Amino acid sequence: MPRQLALIGLVVGGLTLGAAALTWVAPDSRVEINRPAPNFQAIDLATRDSVSLKDYRGSVTLVNVWATWCLPCREEMPSMQKLYDSLTGRGFQIAAISIDEGSPEDVTAFARDLGLTFDILHDRSGEVERLYQTTGVPESFLLDRRGILVKRVIGAHDWSSPANVGAVERLLQQPEE
């Protein structure tokens, strides 16, 4: 009997610790369409300043989570640049957040080699992945001017397609409120 009680105690203790760990690791809320996107902090590699999602408020924003070692990310970037170029000056921004653990210089060199002119941010901590509940890279989140998530794309995507350009243009026509 004492052995069974000890075993029950171990099981209950393990479940309690497991639940506590999940509470600590789990994000504060689910990332859902038509809900505010989580605020993030990352380093802007052009300025070395810390930026957050709040800095993009008032713009339609494509948040892209990526890495230099990710081949689909490399393949997707030219379409993001094309979308960005077609909408420059109209209230559209891209926050491309690298999750590379390596040096910021490696990330900057990658962006320079591809001719990327939109914002290249860096988050080595994994906080953006946790907040946005990403499943891998690339993963993208299209936000309206108020920071509301309107589209989530897992995997590489042709952001310069007529459908995507049209979707962003429709968001640009909406008032900020």
Backbone bond lengths (Angstrom), bond angles and torsions (degrees), N, CA, C in turn:
res aa  C-N    CA-C-N  psi(-1)  N-CA   C-N-CA  omega(-1)  CA-C   N-CA-C  phi
1 M - - - 1.462 - - 1.538 112.25 -
2 P 1.343 119.72 -45.98 1.463 118.77 178.38 1.532 112.04 -60.75
3 R 1.321 116.01 -32.08 1.455 120.18 179.32 1.538 110.55 -66.12
4 Q 1.333 116.35 -40.13 1.464 120.73 178.56 1.528 110.99 -66.33
5 L 1.324 116.46 -39.30 1.467 120.21 178.06 1.528 110.69 -64.81
6 A 1.323 115.78 -40.02 1.463 119.55 178.47 1.527 110.30 -63.66
7 L 1.329 116.26 -41.91 1.461 120.89 178.88 1.530 111.00 -64.06
8 I 1.325 116.35 -43.13 1.470 120.70 177.51 1.530 109.89 -62.05
9 G 1.317 116.52 -41.63 1.466 121.10 178.39 1.520 111.82 -61.54
10 L 1.333 116.24 -41.53 1.463 120.20 178.09 1.526 111.59 -64.66
11 V 1.319 116.57 -42.51 1.464 120.74 179.92 1.527 110.45 -64.05
12 V 1.322 116.68 -48.00 1.469 120.80 179.88 1.527 110.27 -62.50
13 G 1.315 116.86 -43.60 1.464 120.83 178.39 1.520 111.49 -61.99
14 G 1.325 116.68 -42.68 1.462 121.06 178.95 1.519 112.15 -63.53
15 L 1.337 115.87 -42.30 1.464 119.76 178.24 1.525 111.16 -64.29
16 T 1.314 116.34 -39.89 1.465 120.88 179.09 1.525 110.65 -63.60
17 L 1.335 116.39 -46.22 1.465 119.78 178.52 1.528 111.14 -63.92
18 G 1.326 116.89 -39.60 1.465 120.98 178.45 1.513 111.72 -62.45
19 A 1.325 116.57 -43.94 1.468 120.55 178.74 1.526 110.69 -64.07
20 A 1.328 116.42 -40.55 1.464 120.20 178.43 1.526 110.65 -63.80
21 A 1.327 116.88 -40.94 1.466 120.72 179.10 1.522 110.84 -64.11
22 L 1.323 117.61 -41.52 1.464 120.37 178.56 1.519 111.20 -63.20
23 T 1.306 116.97 -38.64 1.459 121.14 178.27 1.519 110.27 -63.48
24 W 1.329 116.88 -39.26 1.451 120.99 -178.55 1.525 111.43 -71.53
25 V 1.335 118.06 -39.06 1.453 123.26 -175.40 1.524 112.39 -83.40
26 A 1.326 117.81 -34.23 1.466 121.56 -173.74 1.524 111.10 -67.39
27 P 1.321 117.59 141.97 1.458 120.97 176.30 1.527 110.91 -63.38
28 D 1.321 115.22 161.43 1.458 120.50 -177.27 1.522 112.50 -63.97
29 S 1.318 117.81 -33.44 1.458 120.06 -179.12 1.523 109.39 -153.38
30 R 1.311 115.07 166.64 1.460 120.63 179.91 1.528 109.96 -76.70
31 V 1.307 114.94 145.76 1.459 120.57 174.42 1.521 106.34 -88.83
32 E 1.333 116.14 113.09 1.463 120.52 -173.54 1.523 111.24 -133.25
33 I 1.325 114.57 149.23 1.463 121.30 174.71 1.535 108.52 -60.47
34 N 1.328 115.94 142.97 1.473 124.52 -179.61 1.524 113.39 68.45
35 R 1.326 116.48 20.33 1.470 122.09 175.20 1.531 108.08 -124.01
36 P 1.326 117.87 156.62 1.468 119.13 177.08 1.530 111.27 -60.39
37 A 1.314 115.63 136.94 1.464 120.65 176.02 1.527 108.64 -73.25
38 P 1.319 117.23 148.73 1.468 119.86 179.17 1.533 111.16 -65.05
39 N 1.315 115.45 143.02 1.458 119.88 175.65 1.527 108.43 -75.46
40 F 1.313 116.75 137.29 1.461 120.94 179.41 1.519 109.85 -122.68
41 Q 1.310 115.97 164.67 1.460 123.70 171.34 1.518 106.99 -124.46
42 A 1.310 117.86 133.61 1.459 122.26 176.40 1.529 107.90 -153.62
43 I 1.312 115.49 166.77 1.461 120.83 179.47 1.524 109.43 -96.28
44 D 1.340 115.76 126.80 1.460 121.27 174.01 1.530 106.46 -77.96
45 L 1.321 117.04 116.46 1.461 120.03 -174.20 1.522 113.39 -71.63
46 A 1.325 118.54 -17.37 1.467 120.88 177.06 1.523 111.24 -76.45
47 T 1.328 116.43 -36.14 1.467 120.68 -175.32 1.524 113.39 -111.06
48 R 1.335 116.51 -16.17 1.480 123.95 -174.61 1.529 112.02 67.14
49 D 1.334 116.38 14.07 1.460 121.41 177.51 1.518 110.19 -89.12
50 S 1.319 115.51 152.91 1.459 120.93 172.92 1.524 107.85 -79.57
51 V 1.327 116.08 132.10 1.460 121.02 177.64 1.520 108.71 -126.41
52 S 1.317 114.95 161.70 1.463 120.15 178.47 1.524 108.63 -136.33
53 L 1.306 115.39 170.98 1.464 119.53 177.77 1.527 110.36 -59.02
54 K 1.309 117.31 -31.98 1.465 120.77 179.86 1.531 111.65 -58.41
55 D 1.335 116.94 -28.05 1.462 120.61 178.63 1.528 112.19 -68.15
56 Y 1.323 117.06 -16.64 1.465 122.10 -178.90 1.529 112.06 -99.43
57 R 1.302 116.97 -0.97 1.460 121.50 -178.83 1.529 109.63 -56.83
58 G 1.317 116.22 136.89 1.460 121.58 -178.62 1.518 112.70 96.08
59 S 1.325 116.55 -11.64 1.470 121.70 176.91 1.521 109.53 -113.40
60 V 1.311 116.60 147.78 1.461 120.28 166.61 1.526 104.50 -72.65
61 T 1.322 116.94 128.40 1.465 120.55 -170.88 1.517 111.68 -129.33
62 L 1.316 114.70 134.25 1.456 121.51 171.05 1.521 107.01 -102.60
63 V 1.329 116.22 111.91 1.463 121.92 175.21 1.525 106.04 -93.61
64 N 1.324 115.76 120.15 1.465 121.14 -177.93 1.522 108.41 -121.07
65 V 1.332 116.36 124.45 1.464 122.22 178.35 1.525 106.82 -101.89
66 W 1.332 116.98 125.13 1.458 121.20 -170.28 1.522 110.70 -151.71
67 A 1.339 115.30 177.78 1.466 121.62 176.65 1.526 109.40 -149.95
68 T 1.326 116.38 151.83 1.464 120.87 -178.52 1.523 112.57 -66.79
69 W 1.315 117.48 -27.80 1.470 121.58 -178.27 1.526 112.74 -82.88
70 C 1.316 117.54 -2.75 1.468 123.36 -174.32 1.531 110.11 -92.62
71 L 1.331 116.88 110.79 1.465 121.23 -179.91 1.532 112.65 -61.65
72 P 1.353 119.99 -44.89 1.468 118.92 176.72 1.534 112.72 -60.54
73 C 1.336 117.08 -31.38 1.469 120.07 176.85 1.526 109.71 -63.86
74 R 1.320 116.06 -46.04 1.464 121.54 179.15 1.534 110.26 -60.03
75 E 1.324 116.80 -40.29 1.465 121.15 -179.39 1.528 112.08 -68.98
76 E 1.328 116.99 -31.44 1.465 122.09 -177.04 1.531 112.97 -78.94
77 M 1.315 116.92 -30.71 1.465 121.53 -171.90 1.534 114.61 -56.53
78 P 1.338 120.71 -42.40 1.471 118.44 179.25 1.532 113.31 -59.48
79 S 1.324 118.16 -35.02 1.470 119.24 178.65 1.530 110.61 -70.92
80 M 1.329 116.71 -32.12 1.468 119.73 175.52 1.528 109.95 -66.68
81 Q 1.337 116.41 -42.26 1.461 120.29 178.87 1.526 110.66 -63.14
82 K 1.318 116.43 -41.23 1.472 120.87 179.00 1.531 110.60 -62.67
83 L 1.327 117.33 -43.84 1.465 121.22 176.74 1.525 110.06 -61.12
84 Y 1.318 116.05 -46.96 1.462 121.37 179.97 1.535 110.70 -59.17
85 D 1.327 116.81 -47.21 1.472 120.68 179.92 1.523 111.79 -60.50
86 S 1.325 116.91 -38.19 1.470 120.14 -176.84 1.527 112.49 -72.37
87 L 1.326 117.25 -17.39 1.468 120.15 -175.90 1.532 113.32 -120.18
88 T 1.319 117.38 10.55 1.462 121.43 -179.24 1.526 110.59 -56.31
89 G 1.323 115.23 135.42 1.456 121.10 177.71 1.512 114.73 81.57
90 R 1.328 117.42 5.81 1.467 120.16 -177.30 1.527 112.82 -111.84
91 G 1.332 117.34 8.30 1.462 119.15 178.98 1.514 113.72 95.40
92 F 1.327 116.97 22.13 1.467 121.72 177.78 1.523 108.95 -113.62
93 Q 1.327 115.45 135.05 1.459 120.56 178.11 1.520 110.18 -134.70
94 I 1.316 115.07 155.87 1.461 121.63 172.88 1.514 107.83 -120.90
95 A 1.325 115.30 129.82 1.462 122.55 172.86 1.523 106.24 -112.25
96 A 1.333 116.31 94.64 1.463 121.84 -178.54 1.525 107.71 -92.32
97 I 1.321 116.12 109.21 1.465 121.43 -172.08 1.523 110.07 -103.09
98 S 1.321 115.43 110.29 1.461 121.13 176.73 1.526 109.01 -78.26
99 I 1.327 115.34 135.57 1.465 120.32 177.29 1.527 110.99 -103.95
100 D 1.324 116.49 14.21 1.462 121.00 -179.87 1.520 111.36 -58.58
101 E 1.319 115.42 139.46 1.461 120.74 175.96 1.521 111.15 -84.88
102 G 1.327 117.23 -11.44 1.460 122.27 -178.49 1.513 112.61 -75.57
103 S 1.314 114.08 -166.39 1.460 120.15 -174.29 1.528 111.66 -74.66
104 P 1.319 115.95 150.44 1.465 120.17 174.89 1.531 111.34 -59.73
105 E 1.323 117.04 -31.05 1.460 120.87 179.95 1.531 111.56 -63.06
106 D 1.334 117.05 -37.03 1.466 120.36 177.42 1.527 111.02 -64.42
107 V 1.327 115.90 -40.29 1.467 120.68 179.47 1.531 109.86 -67.42
108 T 1.329 116.46 -43.27 1.462 121.22 178.66 1.528 110.96 -61.86
109 A 1.328 117.03 -41.83 1.469 121.00 179.08 1.527 110.79 -63.30
110 F 1.325 116.97 -40.35 1.465 121.80 177.57 1.529 109.76 -58.97
111 A 1.326 116.63 -49.17 1.469 121.46 -178.59 1.527 110.88 -64.06
112 R 1.315 116.34 -40.83 1.469 120.50 179.20 1.536 110.63 -63.92
113 D 1.337 116.88 -43.25 1.472 121.10 179.85 1.528 112.02 -60.15
114 L 1.333 116.59 -32.86 1.467 120.69 179.71 1.530 112.70 -90.25
115 G 1.330 117.42 -4.02 1.461 120.86 179.51 1.516 113.42 71.08
116 L 1.335 117.09 32.80 1.466 120.99 -177.60 1.517 110.29 -79.80
117 T 1.330 116.45 131.13 1.466 121.01 -178.91 1.524 113.00 -114.99
118 F 1.326 117.38 -3.75 1.467 119.45 176.12 1.529 108.92 -82.79
119 D 1.336 116.14 174.89 1.463 121.21 -174.76 1.526 111.68 -66.79
120 I 1.325 115.30 123.92 1.459 122.17 175.34 1.524 106.72 -107.24
121 L 1.317 114.63 115.36 1.460 121.62 -178.34 1.522 109.14 -111.18
122 H 1.330 116.15 162.32 1.465 120.57 -177.27 1.526 109.35 -136.06
123 D 1.330 115.03 130.18 1.469 121.70 176.30 1.526 108.49 -134.16
124 R 1.321 115.84 97.32 1.467 120.83 178.63 1.519 112.47 -79.13
125 S 1.312 117.31 -16.68 1.468 121.57 -171.12 1.523 114.00 -76.90
126 G 1.327 117.62 -20.80 1.460 120.56 -175.34 1.519 113.25 86.36
127 E 1.323 116.59 2.36 1.464 120.91 -177.81 1.532 112.13 -63.81
128 V 1.327 117.34 -41.57 1.469 120.08 179.92 1.526 110.15 -63.57
129 E 1.319 116.90 -42.62 1.470 120.32 178.01 1.527 110.68 -59.43
130 R 1.326 116.00 -41.88 1.465 120.57 -179.14 1.524 110.49 -68.19
131 L 1.323 116.66 -48.20 1.465 120.68 -178.16 1.523 112.25 -61.79
132 Y 1.319 116.41 -41.65 1.466 121.20 -176.57 1.525 113.10 -92.18
133 Q 1.321 116.28 0.29 1.471 122.26 175.46 1.523 110.73 52.33
134 T 1.326 115.85 48.03 1.455 120.15 -178.42 1.520 110.78 -70.73
135 T 1.311 114.73 152.84 1.462 121.19 179.12 1.521 111.21 -104.76
136 G 1.307 117.35 -5.84 1.457 123.14 -178.16 1.512 109.03 163.36
137 V 1.317 116.16 -163.59 1.461 121.05 177.24 1.518 109.06 -131.79
138 P 1.320 117.74 148.21 1.457 125.92 -7.23 1.528 111.52 -77.39
139 E 1.292 113.99 155.26 1.461 121.21 173.02 1.523 106.70 -143.35
140 S 1.336 116.14 134.47 1.461 121.05 -172.47 1.516 111.63 -128.14
141 F 1.341 113.85 151.26 1.459 122.07 -176.63 1.525 107.55 -136.60
142 L 1.329 117.26 115.99 1.460 121.89 178.72 1.521 108.28 -94.58
143 L 1.334 115.63 125.12 1.465 122.12 -175.68 1.524 110.18 -117.85
144 D 1.330 115.62 144.26 1.461 118.91 174.93 1.531 109.35 -79.50
145 R 1.322 116.80 -176.70 1.471 121.53 -176.03 1.532 113.48 -62.39
146 R 1.330 116.21 -22.25 1.469 120.56 -179.92 1.523 112.72 -91.80
147 G 1.334 116.91 -0.67 1.459 120.30 -178.91 1.517 113.38 85.66
148 I 1.336 116.19 18.20 1.466 121.24 178.74 1.530 108.61 -87.59
149 L 1.321 116.46 131.53 1.461 121.80 179.25 1.523 109.86 -71.45
150 V 1.331 116.42 121.48 1.464 120.27 179.75 1.529 112.66 -112.41
151 K 1.336 117.14 -18.70 1.468 119.95 -179.73 1.523 109.20 -155.58
152 R 1.331 115.11 137.73 1.470 121.61 176.54 1.524 107.32 -126.24
153 V 1.321 116.11 130.79 1.463 121.02 -179.10 1.521 108.92 -127.10
154 I 1.318 115.63 122.95 1.459 121.80 176.69 1.521 107.37 -100.00
155 G 1.320 116.64 123.13 1.458 121.46 -179.26 1.518 111.82 98.99
156 A 1.325 115.25 174.15 1.465 121.30 -179.43 1.527 109.79 -65.88
157 H 1.330 114.84 148.32 1.458 120.58 -172.72 1.526 108.77 -148.42
158 D 1.312 117.20 147.22 1.461 121.07 175.53 1.527 108.53 -87.58
159 W 1.318 115.94 92.98 1.460 120.87 -176.99 1.522 112.77 -72.82
160 S 1.324 117.71 -15.59 1.467 119.82 -179.40 1.528 112.74 -93.26
161 S 1.323 117.41 6.67 1.468 120.17 179.06 1.532 109.98 -64.86
162 P 1.334 117.76 153.12 1.466 120.28 178.54 1.531 112.75 -55.09
163 A 1.315 117.72 -36.90 1.469 120.26 -179.87 1.524 111.07 -64.32
164 N 1.329 117.50 -42.32 1.463 120.15 -179.72 1.521 112.17 -72.64
165 V 1.326 117.03 -40.31 1.468 119.78 176.31 1.526 109.07 -60.21
166 G 1.327 116.97 -43.96 1.464 121.16 178.43 1.515 112.43 -62.48
167 A 1.328 117.14 -40.88 1.471 120.79 179.16 1.523 110.77 -62.57
168 V 1.331 116.87 -43.19 1.465 120.05 179.19 1.524 110.03 -68.00
169 E 1.323 117.92 -41.58 1.469 120.26 179.04 1.526 111.48 -61.38
170 R 1.329 117.18 -38.65 1.478 119.78 176.82 1.532 110.40 -63.73
171 L 1.321 117.10 -40.38 1.469 120.11 178.03 1.524 110.89 -65.49
172 L 1.319 117.09 -36.55 1.465 120.64 179.15 1.523 112.05 -65.88
173 Q 1.329 117.53 -26.58 1.463 121.66 179.62 1.523 112.47 -79.13
174 Q 1.323 117.06 -16.76 1.465 120.22 -179.15 1.524 109.94 -76.93
175 P 1.336 116.80 143.53 1.466 119.29 176.90 1.526 110.38 -70.47
176 E 1.323 115.39 156.30 1.466 120.19 179.50 1.516 111.79 -70.55
177 E 1.288 117.88 -34.25 1.477 125.14 -178.71 1.485 111.16 67.05
